[in-house]
Amino acid sequence: MTRDESQVTLIGRTVGLSGLVDYQEGAVVSRTVIDKKVGTVTLFAFARGQGLSEHTTPYDALVYIVDGQAEITISGKPHTVKAGEMLIMPANEPHALRAVHPFKMLLVMIRA
């Protein structure tokens, strides 16, 4: 199934976010929900010990924790974000994510 076909299957349907991606031992699993020129919405599942190394993006990014708990560091300051909570990572500031415990997150990035 192509990315576009995967997105189309979600249109006009009520779905539970957590069930759209599964944890996989030793891996980060992702599923693109929306991919447009103006931005993306991506669901991730991080197994324990996985993460994203420090990087920057030219746009703000909203992280919503669907399941579990994430450690998100922004400009050297750690934040613990739990299921049901969100955090906005500001543009052009270094940030990293780490799974002390497995977690699933929805990442929304608007390119404007």
C-alpha positions in Angstrom: 0.0 0.0 0.0 1.5 3.4 -0.9 1.5 6.3 1.4 -1.3 8.0 -0.4 -3.5 4.9 -0.3 -2.7 4.5 3.4 -3.9 8.1 4.0 -7.0 7.7 1.9 -8.1 4.7 4.0 -8.4 7.1 7.0 -10.4 9.8 5.4 -14.0 10.1 6.6 -13.5 7.3 9.2 -13.4 7.5 13.0 -10.2 5.7 14.2 -8.3 5.3 17.4 -4.8 6.9 17.1 -3.1 4.3 19.3 -4.1 1.4 17.1 -2.7 2.9 13.9 0.9 2.0 14.8 2.3 -0.9 16.9 5.4 -1.1 19.1 8.3 -3.0 17.6 11.1 -4.1 19.9 14.3 -2.1 19.2 12.6 0.2 16.7 10.8 3.4 15.9 7.6 2.8 13.8 5.9 5.6 12.0 2.8 6.1 10.0 2.1 9.3 8.0 -1.5 10.4 8.5 -1.4 13.6 6.4 1.5 14.8 4.1 0.9 18.1 2.3 3.1 20.9 1.2 1.9 23.0 4.1 2.6 20.4 6.8 2.6 16.8 8.0 0.8 14.8 10.7 2.7 11.6 11.6 2.1 9.0 14.3 5.1 7.3 15.9 5.6 4.3 18.2 9.0 4.3 20.1 10.1 1.1 21.8 11.9 1.5 25.1 15.4 2.9 24.6 14.7 4.3 21.2 14.6 8.0 20.3 15.5 10.8 17.9 18.9 12.4 18.3 19.2 16.1 18.7 18.3 18.1 15.7 16.5 21.4 14.6 13.7 22.1 12.2 12.8 25.5 10.7 9.2 25.1 11.9 7.4 24.7 15.2 6.3 21.1 15.9 3.5 20.0 18.1 3.9 16.7 19.9 0.9 15.0 21.5 1.6 11.8 23.5 -1.0 9.2 22.7 0.3 6.4 24.9 3.1 6.1 27.5 5.6 8.7 28.4 8.3 10.6 26.5 11.4 12.5 27.6 11.8 15.5 25.2 14.7 17.8 25.5 14.5 21.3 24.1 17.7 23.4 24.1 19.2 21.2 26.9 16.1 21.4 29.1 14.3 18.0 29.7 10.5 17.7 29.7 8.5 14.6 30.7 5.4 14.4 28.6 2.7 11.8 29.4 -0.3 10.4 27.6 -2.9 13.1 27.0 -0.3 15.9 27.2 1.3 17.9 24.4 4.4 20.0 24.0 5.3 22.5 21.3 9.0 22.3 20.1 10.0 25.7 18.8 11.5 26.3 15.4 15.3 26.5 15.2 15.9 25.2 18.7 17.7 21.9 19.2 15.5 19.1 20.5 15.6 15.3 21.0 13.2 12.6 22.1 13.9 9.5 24.2 11.8 6.6 25.2 12.5 5.8 28.9 9.3 3.8 28.6 7.6 2.9 25.3 5.4 5.7 23.9 3.3 6.7 21.0 3.1 10.3 19.8 1.4 12.3 17.1 3.7 14.9 15.5 2.1 17.8 13.8 4.4 20.1 11.8 3.1 23.1 9.9 5.5 24.5 7.3 4.4 28.1 7.3 
